[in-house]
Amino acid sequence: MTEHDKNRIHTDFREKMTYGDYLDLDSILNSQNRLSDHHDEMLFIIIHQVSELWMKLTLHELWAAVDSIKEEKYQPAFKMLARVSNIQNQIIKAWDVLATMTPSEYLGFRDSLGNASGFQSYQYRMVEFALGYKTPHVLKIYEKDPELQAKLKEAYEAPGLYDVAIQALHNEGFAIDESVIDRDVTKTYEANESVEQAWTEVYQDTDRYWDLYQLAEKLVDIEDWMQQWRFRHMKTVERIIGHKKGTGGSSGVGYLKQVLDHYFFPELWNVRTKL
Ligand code: HEM
């Protein structure tokens, strides 16, 4: 066989699946429907779509990690959570590309968005649900789509990553208050003294509680990246629209600054002061 034969590229795909078929590229690459003829609207749409695709993978990993932790299969969970952190890192980098859009460019097509806003991103809310931050307003927004609303409701009513982590502390023998173990998981998680005490002991004897210690650090990674995403979003928004109101109806940057105050896993941050 000659060198040329060895590298012969397949070109007859009349009966075979191509790369484009497998990835359904037709539907993905034909979904950038600009509402204006402004050049920069393409960037705006693609940045959002890329972020949503990464969120889809994030959810896939987070939910699988929740199941693994429930079954005390920590190693696969750590691998999935590490992947989530790397995805978050990618989405944060997307802000650099978006920041090349100036206020004048954005104003060139902003009016065509109407009231559409990332505020209505149901995947973003599902990520928040998985992290224990439960804001049900998104269920109302999607009343018009019962199938999607049912999926959202399921995610809203499911225990999150932190709930199963606390259950893991409990299984290890730490005294966790009943009010936390039996908590209503449709409510946003609130800090609890018994949980803080348990994490403190984990951090004080890392050799003994290596899995829980590693789990805690994976959660801190995710929260840390999430905050960095929120911060870059807020700053990019300020750079592009200043302090104008958002298309979703909020105060804009003021609102985005306020959400930065929320902690998903509060005790894991408190414990650092306590040690
Ligand atoms: C020019 C670019 C952007 C501007 C000016 C902008 C502006 C805003 C504003 C003002 C809000 C607050 C809600 C509102 O009143 O609309 C918001 C929320 C949000 N945006 Fe953006 N955004 C931009 C890009 C993005 C991108 C690329 C994403 C990626 C998916 C995104 C995702 C979100 C999410 C998830 C929220 C909800 C945040 C929360 O409630 O904590 N945004 N955006």
Boltz pocket constraint, residues with backbone or C-beta under 6 A from the ligand:
constraints:
  - pocket:
      binder: B
      contacts: [[A, 44], [A, 47], [A, 48], [A, 51], [A, 52], [A, 98], [A, 106], [A, 116], [A, 117], [A, 118], [A, 119], [A, 120], [A, 121], [A, 124], [A, 233], [A, 236], [A, 237], [A, 240], [A, 241], [A, 244], [A, 245], [A, 246], [A, 247], [A, 248], [A, 249], [A, 250], [A, 251], [A, 252], [A, 253], [A, 255], [A, 256], [A, 259]]
      max_distance: 6.0
